[in-house]
Amino acid sequence: MLWGDVDEAQARGSLRKCLSVIGGNPWTASLIARDRSSVWFAGDPSRVDVARFNAAISRRTTSGFREALTYWTGEPLAGMENGAINFDDWVSQYRAQTLHFSHNYLTDALNQLADEPLDTRSDMLIALCELMLRIEPADHRAGEMLIGEYARIGNVVAAARQYRALGNALRDLDMPVPRRLIAQAEGLGIAASSATVEFRSTASRNPEADRGTPTVMLMRPQGIQTSADLFTFAQSEVMCQLARFRSIRAYEDLSGFGENTAAGEKTGQSVQQIGIDPDKPDHDYRLLLWNEPNVRSLYLRCVNTRRMNTVSCVRLDQDLLADRSRTEEAIATAINTIERDILNDEALPPGTVFARWLSAYRELQTFTTQGDQVALEILEDLAASPDGARFSLVHSSIGAITMKRNLYSPVLFANEELSFAKARHCVERALSLDPLEPFNHSIAGWLELQSGQHSRGLAAFQNALSLQPYSNRTLISAAEGHAYCGHLETARDLAARAMNISGRYAPAYFHSYLATIAYLSGDLEECVRRLNRAPVNIQTSLLAVAANEERGDETGIAEARVQFERELRRLEPPRSFDLAALSRWIVKSNMTKDDTTRRRMFASLERAGVAASAH
């Protein structure tokens, strides 16, 4: 993120220099801890300004809001951009989330305060509204209440000052001053604009909420009986990896953070990192991290907050966590399992853009022409709706189906140029809507491989891995892409990582990818073993014919040919093929870069009686 524009050796040199500067400064040396293999943040999280801010507002007192006002000195991470694209994107996302959730939390406090008697709430109301307007100067509701309270207690000068500040903030956003606020100002004798335009709400829409993407709150229970360093490290790594999964929106709750295990002894409190009240959940799932000292393990338990039932539970061995070099993989395994269980949970809100896309994605994962047709109907319906058209995964999924049709259908392959043009348009649209979605880059990679642009395809897969190095789906996709490009050692390494973090279950289509990697590596026994567990489609049947022919398995060849011909007959619309047309499809749909490997497969198919040499 920080040195993405230089090579790895130079980036590591920059990192070592920075760590040396931090370690050599007496004021910052204690913030970094290290052992022989790892370096990590070892400071006290409760001393960070955002934690102090949260602790102050969680008290919901006049003094708390006044104290919080001293911490909020401008937009979060102001001036932190350094020109590195990935780092600047992270800064932008963190800033937006912090602003959004901090303001939402204070809005809830204002709603509760509005019901209090006027005489008892005055000082707190002024302090709270001043804080809200520091965070969001165009918050017309907080501005109106603050102006009204100043007027009620006779401070007309302060009311006029606040009116002008609010008006300037609204005009900066090209928004009109609400008519009732103008009338209120005129009633106080404050010079006001005579404009009588209609009021438009300043409430911003959260597109992710509109789509129905599942929200997950990581919570830390009180009374932790384990090494604070180990627990904090595990929680930090869990949150770090959760944040990379775009299929869920993850937040962290720090209420009770810093509480010691001794009864009654507390070192600090915080409402949470960026403000959701756990007692009034507006999140879908809670992720609880707790310790079981008798079995030397930490557990991650995912609970549906609406039904209060356990959706997923995974175990993290403390000895494994103590080995920092293995912690990342252990937690990645846990997070992949939890994400899969959430996405398979039937309690997801039906009818939302995300839920409808997810139903299409499940059909895509069957890797059959029938599943693709069902998925395409859902996706095209979504793309025709305003909310669905703004969701990048809808477009990249349509692009994926268009490309898969080239692979699965000799009938449609006659219009391959048209299909590639449509697929490219969909992928480019997806990337323009969300360049940070790894799935979009993976589909772009497959598009380039099908077009014969292997170097560009690898670059797209690398982009996907940079954005999401912890997802087994991203890893397995990149693995097969590298195999087609001839990078077999890299492909096997990525595939092994994907399977290692898949936990209890690996999707069936993973075995299709693994079979391709095994065949291209020359491991025919592994190829056939994987094909026996993969979805049956025209491509896996074709691969089975070639692999069994090279193994000399006559029975396997016969069974694979029967399956291949059955898949041909299932094509819509049904059609008979001459040898030249079938051969052209077999050759042109093969994405292998190495010509020797391609000819090896085509020769095997020809010997098995499948026309591959006519083209």
N, C-alpha and C positions, 0 to 999 in steps of 0.2 A: 504493500500500500504506500509506503513512504519513498521507496527508491525503485519504482517500477520502470523507470526510463533508462536504467543502466543495467549492465550485466550482473550476474549473481555474485561474482567475486568482488566487484566494486561495492555492491549493495551490502554484502557481509562486512566489508571493511568499514563502511559508514556506520553500520550497526555497532560494531566493536568500538569505534571511536565514541559514539554517543553513550554507550554503556560505561566506557571509561570516564567520560566527563561527569556522568551522573554519580558514579562510584567514587570519584575523587573529590566531590564537593561535600563538605561536612553536613550541609543542610539537606542533601538529597541522597546521600549514600545509604541510609537505612531503608529507602524505598525499593531497593533492588536486592533480591536474594538469589543465590546460585549454588548449584552443586556441580559435579563433574560434567553433567550432560545437559543441564537446563538452567535457564534464567527466568525469574518471574517477579511480578510486582508483590512486594511484601509490606506495603504501607498500610496504614489504618484507614479503611474506607470511610469511617465515620468522620474523618477530618476533611474529606473532599467537600468543596463548597456546595455541590448539589445535594449531598447528604445532609449538610447543615441546613440548607434551605428546606428540604423535606421535613427535617425534624422540627423546624420552626413552624411551618404551616400546619403540621400534624397536631400541634397544641391547640389550634383554633382559638387563640386568645389575641387580644389587642397587641400585647408585647411580642407575641410570636409573629404576627403579620408585620409589625414594625421591624423586627429583626430580619425577617425574610427579605424585606425591601432593601436592606443593606447588602445582601448577597447578590441580588439580581441587578447587576450593573450594566446590562446590555444583552443582546441576543447571545445564546449559548455558543461557546467556542468561536467567538467573534475573531476574525483575522487569522484563524488557524489554517486556512487553505494554503497549500504550498505548491500548487500546480500539478501534483500527481493525481491522475484522474480517479483512481480507486479510493485514495485517501479523501479527496475532496468530496466524492459521492458519499462516503461514510459520514463526514462532517455535516453535509447537508441533511442527510436522513436523521442523524442524531438531533440536530438542531430543530427540525420540524417536529419530531416526536416529543421532544422535551417541552417545546412551546405548547403543543396540542394538549398533552396530558396534564401538565402543570395548570394550564388555564381551566381545563375541565374539572380538576379537583377543586379549585377555588370557586368555580361556578356553583358546584354542589354546596360548598360552605355558604355562599351568598344566598342560595335558595333556602337553606335552613335558617339563616339569620333574618330573612325577610319576615318570618313568622314571629319574631321576638318583639316585645313592647318597645315603642320608640325611645323612651327615656333610658332604657337599659342597654340599648344596642348602639348608641350614637358613635362612641369612640371606636368600637370594633368595626362598625360599618365603614367609617372613613378610612381606617387603616387597611381593611380588606379591599375596598374599591381602589384605593391608591395603588396597592400592590397589583391588582388585576390590570389596571391601566398602564402600569409600568411594563407588564408583560405584553399586553395587547392594547396599544393606545386607541384603537378604533372600536373597543368594546362599548357599544352605545348604551347597553343596559347598565353596566357598572358606572358609566359616565353620567347617565341620567340620575341614578340613585345618589351618586356623590354630589352632583349639583343640587339636587333636592334637599339633601341633608345639610349641606352648607347653608342653603337658603333658610331651612327650618330653624337653624341655630343662630341666624342673623349675620353670617359671614358672607355678605354679598360679593365682596372683592374676590374671595376664593372661588365662589360659584362662577363669577364672570371669567376668571382665569381658566377654570376647568372647562367652561363652555367653549372658549376659543381654542383650547388645546384639542378638545374632542372634534370640533369642526375641522381643524386643520388635518387631523389624522384621517378623518373620513374623506376629505377632499383629496388627500394624497392617494387614496385608494379609488378615486373617481366614484365615490358614493355620496348620495345626498344626505343632508342632515335631516333626521326624522322630523316630521311636521309637529308632533307633540312637543319635541324638544325646543323647536323654534318658539312655539306658543309659551312654553315654560320660561324661556329666556326673556321674551317680551314682557311677560307678567312680572319679571323681576327688574325690568327697566334696563336689561342688557341689550346692547345693539345686536340685532340679529338679521340675518338675510331674510328677505321677503319671499324667497323661492318657495313654491308650494308643489314640489315634486313628490311623487309617491314614495313611501318608505320601502326599502328593500332589505331583507334580513341580512345581517352580517355573518350569520352562522354558516361556517364552511362545511361543505359536504366532504365526508371521508369516503373516497371511492372504494377503498378496501372493505369498509363496513358495508357499503351498498352491494358489493359482490358476495358477501357472506363468507369470506375467508375465515376459517376457524382461528380463534384467539386463545392463546395459552399463557397463563400466569405462572411463573416459577416462584414458588413460595418456600421460605425457610422457617421451619418450626422452631419453637423456643425450647430451651433446655437441652442443647446439643452436648452429648457426652463423648466427643472425639476431638482429635487434634484440630484446633481452630485453623491452623494453616492448611491441613489436608482438606477439611470441609470447605473452606473458602476457595481453595484452588479448584476443587471439584465443581462447586457451584459456578464459579467464574467460567470454567471450561464448558459446562452445560449451556450456560447462557450464550457464550460465544458461538457455539455450534448451532443452537436453536435459531439464532438471529440469521443464519445463512439459509435456512429453509424458507423459501418464498411461499410454500403451500400453507404455511401457518404464520400467524403474527404473534410473536413472543414478547412478553414483558416480564419484568422482574419485580417481585415484592420484597422489600427490605424491612417490613414491620418486624420489630424485635431483633433486627440485626445488631450485633454487638452485645447481646445479653449474655452474661456469664452463666456458667452452670451452677454457681453457688446460689442458694435460695435468696431471692430478694435483691441480689447484687446486679445492677444494670450500669452499663457504660454509655448507653445512648439509645435513642429511638429514631426511627424514620418511618414515614408513612409508606414509602416505597421509592424506587428509583425515579419513576415518572408517573406517579399518581393515579392509581386505580384503587378504589376502596374495596378491600377483599370482603367486607361484610355486605356490600351491595354489588355483586359481580356484574360487570358488563363484559365479562370474558366468558368463553365457552368451556374452557378446561383449566384445571389447576394441576400444576406439576409439583408434587411434594417431594422434597429431598430430606431423608432422615437416616439416622444411624442405628444399626443393630450390633452393639459391641460383642454380644455373645458369639456371633458368627463372623465378626470382623468384616462387616460389609456395610455399605451405604445402599439405600434403595431409592429408586425413582418411581413414584406412583402417580399415574395420570387419572384424574377424576373428572367426570362430566359434571359441571356445576349446576346444570338444570335438573338432572336426574339423581345426582349424588351417588353415582355408581362408578366402580373402578373400570377404566377402559384398558389400561395397560400397567404392568408393573415389572420392572427390571432390576437386577442386582448388580452392584459394582463392588468388586472385591477390594478391600482396603490395601492389601499388599500390592495389588496391581496398580492402584492409584498412586501408591508411594513411588512406583517406578515411573517417573515423569515421561520417559520415552515411550511407554505403552499406554499412558492415560488417554491420549487423544483417540486411539483406536477403540479403547474400551467404551468411552463415552459416545463415540460415533455409532458404535453398535447399538447402544441403548437408545440414542435419539432416532436412529433409523427405524427401530422397532416401534417406538412411541408414535412417530409420524405415521407409519403404516397403520397402526391400530386406530389413530384418530381419523384418518381418511377412510377407514373401513367402518367407522362407527355409524350406525344407522340414525343416530340422533342429530346429525348435521341438519341445519335448517333447510327444508326442501324449497325448491323453486327459486333459490338465489342463483346469480350468475355462476358463482363458484361451484355450487352443488350440481348444476346442470352440466358445467364443463367437466366436473369430476366423473359424472356418469358416462360422458363420452370418452374420457381418458381410460376408464376401466374397460370399455369396449376396445379401445386401441390396443390395450395390453394383451388382448387375446391373440393378436397377430394373425387374424383371419380376414378374408375378404368380407365375410358376413358381418363381423364385428366392426370393420372399417365403415361399412355402409350405414349401420345404425349410428355410429359416432358422427359420421358426416352430416346426417340429417339433423342431429342435435346441434352441432356446431354451426351449420349454415343458418339455422333458426336463431341462434344466439348472435351471430354476426349481423343479422338484420335488425337487431334491437339496439337502442342507443347505449345501454349499459354494457351489453355484450360486445359491442363494436369497440369499446374502449379497453377491453380486457385482452392483453397481448397473447395469452395462452390460447385463446380461441383461434387466432389467426395462424400461429405457429402449428397448432394441431391440424388445421385444415391443410397447411403446407405439408405436414408429415403424411397425411393420408394420400394427398396427390402424388407424392413421391413413392409411397408404398404401392400404389396402383401400378406404377411402372415396373416394380419388382414382381408383383403378383399376377399381372394380367397381360399375356401376349395380345389380347384383344385391344386393350386400351393403349398398348405400347406403340401402335401405329401412329398415334398422335402425341408422341413423346415431346416434341418441341413445344406444343401448346401446353402440355402438362407441366413442363419445367418452367415455362413463363408464369403460369398461375402459381406454382409452388414458390418461385422466387419472389413474386409480388407479395404473397402471404407472409413469407419469412421476413422480408424487408419491412412490411407493415408492423409485424410483431416487435422487431428490434427497435423501430422508431417509437413505439408505445412504451416499451420497457427494456432498455439495453442492459439492465442488471439481472434479468431473468435467465438462469443457466439453461433452461429447457430451450429457449429461443436460440441460443448459440449452438446447442447440440444439433437442433434441426438444421440450422445453417450449415453445420459441418457435414451432415449427410447430403444436403443439397449439392455442396461442392464436390463431394466424392462421386456422386452420381453423374455430375457434369465433367468428371475427369480432372478436376482441379484439386489434386491431393494435398498440395502444400497449403492452399487456402483452407481446405477442410481441417487439417491438423491445427491451424491457427484458431479456427472457430472452436474446436474441442478444447484447446488450451484456455480460451476465454471462459468456457463453461467451467472448467476445473478451477480456474482462478477465483471465480465467483462462488463456487460451491464445491470445495474439496472433500466434504464429509458425506455426500449423498451417494448411496450405492448405485442409484440410477445414472447419475452423471458419470461415475467411474466406469461402469460397465459399457456405457455408450462410447466413451472415449477409448476404452480398451479395444473394442471391435474396430473402431476407426483407425487406430494405430496398426492393427493387424492387417487391414486392407492395404495400408501404406507400406507394409513390409517391416515395420518396427515391432518385431515379434516379442522381443524381450520386454519392451515397455508395455506391450499389450498384455502379456502374462502377468506382469507386476500389477498393473491397474486392475485386471480381472481378479487377482488374488485379494487385493484390498477390498474390492467390491463385495466379494463373497464373505470375507472375514467380518465385515461390518453389517452384513445382512441379518445377523441374529438368528432367530428361530426359523426364519422362512425367507427363501429367495423366490421372487416371482418366476413363473414358468418360462417367460420369454427370456430370462437371463441365460437359460440353457441353450437357446438358439445362438446367442452371442458367443457363449463358451464353445459351442460346437464349431462355429466358424473359425475361432482362434485356434482350436486344436487341429482342425483340418489344415489350415494354412501353416501350422507349425510342424505338420507331418505326423502328429499323434492320432492315428486313425482309430485306435481303440477308445481313447477318450472322446473323440468326436462322436462315435456311434453311441457311447454311453450317454452323452449329453443329449443327443437327438432323441433318445428314448424318453427323455423327460421334457422335451421342448414341445410347444404347440405345433400341430400339424398344419402346414400350409404348403404352397407350391414350391417355395424356395427350400424349406427344410427337407421336403421329399426329394428334390433334385440333389441336394447335398448328400442325402443318404444313399442315393444311387451311386454317386462318385466314390464316396468313402467305402462302401461295401465292395465295389468293384476293385479298388486298390487293395482291399484286405483279401480278395479272392473268395468272398463269401457268396456263393451262388444263391443260397436261400435268401440272404439279406438283399441281394440285387433284385430278385424277383418281387419280394415284398415291397421294396422301395419303388420299383417301377409301377406296380399296381397302384400304390398310393399316389404317385405323381400323375398317372393318367386319370385317376379319380378326381384329383384336384383340378385338372384341366377341364373335365366335364362339368365341374361345378361353376365354372366361370359364367358371369353374366355380362352380355348375352351369350348363350351357348354358340360355339362356332368350331368348325373343323380347321385344322392348320396344315398347310403344306410344310415340307421339310425346311424350305428356305426361311419362311416366316418364323417358325419355332426356333431355328438355329440363330436367326438374327436376335430374337429376344434373349436367348440364353447368353449370347456373347455380349450384347450391349447392356444387359442389366447386371453383369458381373462387375463389381467395383474394385477388384484386386488390381493393384498397380503393377506388380511384378509379372512380366510377360511369360516367364518360364512357369510360374505357378498357374497362371491362367491356362496355358496350353496343357499343363498336366491334368487339370480338371476336365477340360474339353475332351481330351483324348480318353480319359476314363469314362466319360458319359458316352462317347462314340462306341467304345468297346462294349458298353452295357446295353447298346441298342437305342440310345437317345440321340437324336440328330443334333450335333453341335458343330460339325465341320463345314456345313454348307455355306455359312456366312464367313 
